[in-house]
Amino acid sequence: MAEWGFLTNHGRALLCIANDPGVRLRDIADQLAITERSAYAIVNDLAGAGYVLKEREGRRNRYIVQNHLPLPETTIRERTIGEVLDLLVGTNHVRRVNNAKKSARASRATKTAR
């Protein structure tokens, strides 16, 4: 069976940036299993289309996602980048916070038991 993905590399790179606005191209490339050169091209595509702004911070870039912009695809009901990222990143954020709380509770329980 052929492998396929739900999101394009552009969408996945946008998620990486939304999760960590200070993410390095090397980290984007690792997470997407692509070359740094491809990650650079994707981020430049996103910046060129206006979906991401690059801001220089010392030797690194910080990215600002333009949440108010519509998705490039035409759909029945127009969605913004921010709405989609809230669905995708928000769910992950809630899951991470809940896991951290569970871990903290378990750690306290272990200390109390000692």
Beta strands, then each sheet from edge to edge (+ up, - down):
strand 1: 52-57
strand 2: 60-65
sheet 1: 1+ 2-
end
